[in-house]
Structure formats: C-alpha cells, structure tokens
Amino acid sequence: SLNLSLSGFDLKRARLYGVNIVDPQGVEHHVDGALRISFLAEHGDVYELLEARGSAIARMFDAAAVLTCGWAAPVDDGNDDDLPPSVHPRRRRVRLLVAVGDSGVGSVLRFADTPDEVVTDPGKAKGSLADAVEQLWRDAIKASVDTAGDDDSSVR
C-alpha cells in the first residue's frame, strides 16, 4: 500500500498515481497485490499537478490517486473559520490520499498525532482538492470522447 511505503507527514511534493485493479475480490479483502499502483508525476503544488497537461495520463488507469501532506483544521470551529489551517490553533498534520474513478471520489486521511487511525470517506469526498481530482478525471474522459471521432486517415 502507499501508506506502508511512506514515512512521516512531511511529503514535500504532491504525487499523482495511476491505479489498476488486478483482483477485484482481493481489493475488497485488502489482499496485497490486488492493486497495481504506478507513480505518474509530482509537483510542489497539488493543484498545478492536477492541472498539468501530462496528468491526463492518469485516465489510462482504472483510477487515479493524489497523495499530499499538509495541515488540517476543524471546519465548524466558530470564530476561527477565516484562519488558514496552517495557523489554526487546533491544526493537525495530515497525509491525504484522494482517489477517483468512474464511480466517484473517495479519500483516506491519516493524522500525525494518531497515525494508526484511518479516516475514510468512500464516495463522499468534498472540498477543493476532491473537486480538482474529479475534474482531472472528467476532463480526461471528455478529451478522449472529443478525439474518438477524429479521422486522421485522410490525406489532403
């Protein structure tokens, strides 16, 4: 798993992976080798990574996954709503993986102060990063549909 291949919560660059399902039943039972995960790209800014033209290659896989680290803070915390997570008094270091496929977007979080606790959000991920990951997937689908009708065989 990606989690086992990482140490810490200070990943300097966001990473994009392509994911192929090798064994669907194995995925359900968390069997090693059920997924084939391929590193595709990395960038210091997760949103620029997702907007990069080359990132569309992720659509050649069954799913795409973006891995990043940063700060998280409570959203419903009264007066602190305008503070960026990095300066919020209740901030927590987080490692976040957002995955997208034809069936939707999901996320997996781990916090530095409770690294063995896994927070999942299957099919319900929300927020600007989840939206950007979904847009990457949808734009790649649109691009493949737009070019499918092109006929390059005619010579003029």
C-alpha positions, 0 to 999 in steps of 0.5 A, a space after each residue: 500500500 502507499 501508506 506502508 511505503 511512506 514515512 512521516 507527514 512531511 511529503 514535500 511534493 504532491 504525487 499523482 498515481 495511476 491505479 489498476 485493479 488486478 483482483 477485484 475480490 482481493 481489493 475488497 479483502 485488502 489482499 496485497 497485490 490486488 492493486 497495481 499502483 504506478 507513480 505518474 508525476 509530482 509537483 510542489 503544488 497539488 493543484 498545478 499537478 492536477 492541472 498539468 497537461 501530462 496528468 491526463 495520463 492518469 485516465 489510462 488507469 482504472 483510477 487515479 490517486 493524489 497523495 499530499 501532506 499538509 495541515 488540517 483544521 476543524 471546519 465548524 470551529 466558530 470564530 476561527 473559520 477565516 484562519 488558514 489551517 496552517 495557523 489554526 490553533 487546533 491544526 493537525 498534520 495530515 497525509 491525504 490520499 484522494 482517489 477517483 474513478 468512474 464511480 466517484 471520489 473517495 479519500 483516506 486521511 491519516 493524522 500525525 498525532 494518531 497515525 494508526 487511525 484511518 479516516 475514510 470517506 468512500 464516495 463522499 469526498 468534498 472540498 477543493 482538492 476532491 473537486 480538482 481530482 474529479 475534474 482531472 478525471 472528467 476532463 480526461 474522459 471528455 478529451 478522449 470522447 472529443 478525439 474518438 471521432 477524429 479521422 486522421 486517415 485522410 490525406 489532403 
